Structures are given as C-alpha cells and as structure tokens.
Amino acid sequence: MKWLNLFIFLMFFLNGCSSNENDCNDCGGGLIDGYLYKEITIDDVSDLAEMNISSEIGNCIRFKMVESQFSDVEVVDDCCCIQFN
Amino acid sequence: MIPISNFSIRTFCGGYDKNFCYLITCSHTGYQILIDAPIDQKTIRPFFTDAPLAILITHSHHDHIHHIDQYQNLYPDLIILGHQDSPVFKKYNFKPLKDKSTIKIGNLHIQSLYTPGHYFDSVCFKLDPVLFTGDTLFVGRTGRVLSRKSSLKNLYKSVYAIILKLPPHTRIFPGHNYGKENTITLEENIKISPLLQAKSFNDFKLKMEFYESSRIKS
C-alpha cells in the first residue's frame, strides 16, 4: 500500500511537471539560436509581404533580425506564452 | 537578491547618477542577462555563474551604456539588445528590437515595449510580474524630457497608454535610484506620484512644468 501511494504521488508530481513544460516551451529556438518572437502588428505587414510571408495581424512569428530587417521568418502557433496587453 | 518564481533579480547601484543595473538569473537554466551597463564589470562579474548571454539596453543615454565595451570585450558572444533605431550599438554584437518582440532566454520570456519620450529609443522590458522601466518611469515620478530627442507627448503616451495599462500589481525596476524605495508596484506608484495622476496631456504638461520649476527652486 505504501508503494502504491508513493507511485500515485510520483505520477501526480511528474504529470504536473510535464504539463507545465508543454505549456510554455514548445515554440522553438530562443535568443541563443538568434531567434526572437513577436505578435504581428500593422507595422509589420508590409515588411512580411515583401518577403512573401502571408500573415495576419495578431499571429505570432519567430524571426531573426538583420540590420533592422526581418530574416528567417516563420509563423508559429504561439509567442512563447507571452500575454499581449 | 529578489527571487520571483522562475527567476531572480540582483540589483547593483552605482555609475554616473545612482544608476541601477540588474542581473537576472533564470532559476531553471542558470542563464543570466543584464539590464543596462552603467556599472563596471569588476563589481558584477563575481555574481556571474558563467558568461552572461545578453545585455538589454533601456535607452542609449551614456550613463546606461557606459560599460558595454568592457562586457563585450570580456564576452565576445554577448548579445546587445536595444531598440532598432539606436545608432550607437551597431559596432557591437547587436540585435535590434522591434516593439513587442519576445526574447526567449532559457525558460524566461521577456517582452520589449517601445516607450519613447524620455529618449527616442527608450524601451521597457516586461518579465511578468516585473517591468524594467529605464528612465521612462521611476519610483515617485516619470522620467524627464531634457534631450534633443526627447518628447513630452511621447512620454505621456508611453506612460499612460502602455505602462499604466499593465496590471496594477506589476512591479517596476527603474533605471535610477531616485525614489524612497528601489522598486514599487504600479498601483502604489500612482498613489505617490502626481505625474501619474494627470487627467489629460495638458494636465500632464502642467504637472511636469510644476515639477521642473520645483527642482530649480530646491
């Protein structure tokens, strides 16, 4: 019985950890890989259109910046859990 | 040192005019970054666990960037992040920031908020529930608009339309030690700051004029 309780406790603990990880860390590379993230605003649309990237305001992109220009842009599902106010 | 859930902040005070420099450490990965570079690396280096990854620059006034060279020479891979229009950073390993970019460092997600006014390239950095405000907002008052590239109208917009729209419990970490405390929540700061109680831009302008004239008298 003691082992069963320990097993249930560990499962609960491990599940709790993994769901936390999944919530916020699935968005890909970070600053170490040279990537930034942002929500697309009206100011970004023309720059992205020039790069033939179809995008909607409010979507999120992962990108690099080269001399104030977007580079390596990819539309991603979320912006690493950032809540935009 | 202030531990805040998944990160900690160590505060250093020094530089030209009671400048603050903040060392942020991700509790999960140990990655470290600095906010601004006003203080000699000799003071801060003992607190680095490894090479820091980046310096986030709140604006390009000299007192906030004075020691970038030191850090960049010591750590060539160090990334300098600042507003995309800042001209002085081009010689460094510089990564320009657009408004509302998210910087992912380990498990930390820091958002840049473009807040011009005190200076044209002022940026605040949001790391919930904390906001690093540079010289845009201090404990007890807003920043001032003394430079050629300052703008009172932009400062008003940045403070009232961006910063004060954040949750009231947001805790600000300013660029200078000008207040009675090092840090304060937005809601407490509003209570003690006449410049945060303006009803309109004209009211803000009057309050700023009154503040500046009071400084001259004192």
Interface residues (C-beta under 8 A of the other chain):
Chain A: C24 N25 C27 G29 G30 L31 I32 G34 Y35 L36 Y37 K38 E39 T41 D43 D44 M65 E67 S68 C79 C80 C81 I82 Q83 F84 N85
Chain B: L53 A54 I79 Q84 D85 K95 P96 L97 K98 D99 K100 S101 T102 I103 K104 I105 G106 N107 H109 Q111 D128 K165 L166 P167
